[in-house]
Amino acid sequence: MVELSVYSAAMDRPIPVAVLPAVDATRPAPVLYLLNGVDGGTDTGDWRDGSNWLTKTDVDRFFADKQVTVVIPIGGAGSFFADWRVDDPVLGRQRWTTFLTRELPPVVDEAFQGSGANALAGLSMASSAVFRLALAAPGLYRALGSYSGCVRTGDGLGQVMVDAVVASRRGNPLNMWGPPTDPAWAENDPYLHAARLRGTAIYVSSGTGQAGTFDTLGGPGIDGNAVKLVDQLVIGGILDAVTSACTRQLGDRFRELDIPAVIDLRASGTHSWPYWQQDLHNSWAVFAGALGQ
């Protein structure tokens, strides 16, 4: 793994970025960007201290033999990886859309021989951001992966959910897109603008909230801790019960528009890392096809 510090002029600060280079560094390779969840992957700024793709999944081993560069930005807690309207007193300046679509890709492509073919995937909070980033930068991503998320922001329920996520990090959602009546909420709703995603390979997944294979005392990350298991079953169960309904709604929208998409509604599973690792594995075939692998 290569650890970078990439300066963002838009946010006026360096952003930590972890990179897993393609297996053959002498040849150009497509790039897969992976976004973390609500805490941006860490609460300290160091990915080693947090729950993220590197610490909670086998991403390094899974991609070790593949001709693809995997890029994992660290940070963006509670930001929805958006360009916020004004600076937030707690979260600071958030210009993640600019950083991820305009500032970071040229750096990665130059340093790691990017082929110009990109894919983007994210979980939970980031699962809706992947669609907004694709809408903000048409043609940048050939494939998108969205795991355990709700994309709507233009309706009341969607706004409540966004508010709850931002508030959980002590941010003020008014600083992102203004009051609920502001047109920016609808403008940033991938459900309303799904037609613009035509031609992009899409993989969307969610559990149902029911206990599944990994929701046991011996499951990954539980390690016999009953408190962790109860939290995963209760909180994680509620969250994926909600995202399951959202995923069904988004799948219906794609079918209505006749946009091909893989909608993977698992029969069970909670809002937790072992399932997202499984989702990444399952979606790789979709990404690989779009990236020419």
N, C-alpha and C positions, 0 to 999 in steps of 0.2 A: 504494500500500500504506500502511496505517496500522499503526504499531507501538504496542502497548499494554504497560503494565506493570500486571498485575492482581494485587492482593494476595489471597493465599490465607490465610484464617484457620486452615484445617486444617493447613497447612504452615508458617504464620507467616513467610511470605516472599513477595516479589513474583515473579510468573511472567511472563516475556516472552511475548507473544502477537502474532503477525502476522495482519493482517486484510486481505483483498482485498474491498472493498465491492462490493455488487451494482451493476450498470450504472446503474440508476435509483435514486438515493438518496432520492427523494421517495415511493417506494412500499415497502410491506412486502416482505420477501424471505425465503425459506427460508435455512437455514444448513447448510453442509457443513463439518464438522470433519475435518481431515486430521492424522493422527498420524505422527510420524517413527519411525525404527527404533531400534536398540540404543543409540545414543549420544544419543538425544533430539534429534538434529539438529545438535549442536555439542558440542565439548569445551571451549569457552571461555565459553559463555554468550551469545555473539553469533552469530546465525544465519549471518552473512556468512562466518564462518570454517569452517563445517561442510558436511556432505553432508545435504541436506534437500530438501523439496518445492520450496523457493524457489530453491536454488542448482543443483539437478540436473534439474529438469523445467521444462516450459513452462507451469506452472500459472497464472501471471499472464496470459499471452497467451490460454490456452485458455478461461479464465473471463471475459475482459475484456468480452465482449458478452452475458453471461448474467445473468439476474435471480436471482442467488444470492450470498450472502455466504460467502466461504471463510475459515475460521478455522484457523490453524496454531499450536498451542501449542509453545513451545520449551522443551526440558528433559525430565527423566524418564529419563535414561540408566540402563539396567539395571533399571528399576522395574516393567516390565510394566504400567505405568500403573494399579497397584493401590493399595489402602490397606494399607500394611504394618502388621504387628502391633506392632512396636516400632521405634524409631529405629535406623538402621544407623550404625556408627562411621564408615564411609566415605561412604555415599550420603546420610546424614542422614535427615530425616523425609520419608517418602513417603506422601502421602495424595492420590494422583492421581485415584482414583475419585471422591472427594468434590469435588475441584476441578473435574473435567471434567463431572460430572453435576449438581452443585448450586451451585457458586460461579461458574463461568464463564458458563454459558448466560444467566442473568438480566442480566449485564453486557452481553453481546453483543446480546441482544434489545432492551435499552433504548437502547443507543448506535447500533444499526444497523437499527432497526425490524424486528426478527425477526418472522416470520409465525407462529411456533410449530411450523413443520415443519422437522425436522432430519434430517440424514444424517451418518454417521460412517464413515471409511475409514482404514485403516492398513496398513503393510507390515512384513514380517519380524516383529520382536518385537511390534509393535503390531497385527499381523494377528489375533492371538488376543485381544488386549485389547479390540478393538471388540465382540466378542461378550460378554465379561464386563461391559463397561460397559452394554451394552444390557440384560443380565440384571439388573444392579444398579439400573437406572432404567427400568422398564417404561413404554413409551409415549413415551419421550423421543425416540427415533430411529425414523423411518419406514423407513430403508434403511441397509444395512451393506455395506461393501466390505472384503474381506480378501485381501491380496496376498502370496503366497509365505510361508505360515505353517503352523504346527502348533498346534492348539488344545488338545490333550489335556494335562491336568495330573494326572488321577486315576490314571494307570497309571505303571509304573516308567520306561518310555522317556520319557514326557512329562516326568516329574520330573527325569530326567537332563538333558534339553534345557534346561529352565528353570534348573537349577543352573548349567549351562555359560554361559548368557547372563548371569545375575546375577554369576557369578564373573569373567566377562570384564571387568566394570566394577569389580571388587574388592569387590563387595557380598557379604553373607552371606544366602543364601536362607532360612535358618532364621528370619531376622527378618521375612520376608514372611508365610509361612503356617505356620511351625513345622516340625517334623521330618516326614519323608515319611509317617509313620503318622497325622499329624494330619488330621482330617476336612476341614479347610479346603482341602486340595488337591483333594479330590473336589467340594467345594462350589463351587470356582472353575473347574470343568472344563466348558466350553461343550458339549462332546460329550455329556456325561451329561445336560445340562439343555437340549438342543437343542429339545425340545418347547415350551419357553417362548418360543421365537423365532418361533412361528407367527404369521403376519400381518405380519411384517417382510419387506421386499424385501431379498434377499440376493444378493450377487455374490462368488464366491470364485475365485481364479485362482492358477496356478503354472506355471512352466516345468518342464522335465524334467531340466535340468542339461546337456543336450546343447548344443553350440555352435549359436547361432542367428544371426539377421540382424545383431544388434548386437555380436556377439562376434568382432570383427575389429580389425586394427590401425587401421583408419579409423573404427571405431565411436565413438559419443558417449562422451566422457570418457576414451577411450584415447589419442587424438591421437598415434598412432604409437609409443607407449611399450610395448615388448614385455613389460616387467616387469608393468605394469598388466594387460595382456592375459592373461598367464599366471595372475596372481592371480584374475582374473575367471573364467577357464576352470576353474581347479582348485578354489579355495575356493568361488567362486560356483556352480560346477557341482555340487559336492558338496551344498551347502546346498539348491539347488532340486531335486536328485534326492530329498532327504529330504522337502522340503515337497510335492513331487508326490505321494508316497505318502500323506502326511497329508491332502492335498486330496481324493484319491480316497476315503479313509476317511470324511472328513466328508461328501462327496457321497453316499456310500452311506447314511450315517446320516440325512440329510435325506430321501432316497428312502424309507427304511424307515419314517419318520414321516409320509410324504406331505406334506412341507413344500416348496413350490416354491422353487427356488434356481437361479441361473445358476452352473454349475460350468465354468469356462474352463480346461481343461487344455491349455496350448499344446504343440505338438509338439516344441518346442525352447526354449532360453532359460535364462539363468543368473540368479543372485540379484543383480540389478543394476538401477540406476535407469532405464535406457532402457526396460526391460520394464515397470517400475512406472508410468512415464509412459503407456505404451501401455495398461496395465490401467485406469488412471484414465479415459482417453479412452473405452475400451470400456464401462466400468461407468457412465458418465454417463447413458446412456439409462435404465438401471435406476433410478438416483437421481432423475433428472428426472421419471420417471413417478410415483414415490412422493411427490415433493415438489410435484406439481402444476404442473410446468414444461413 
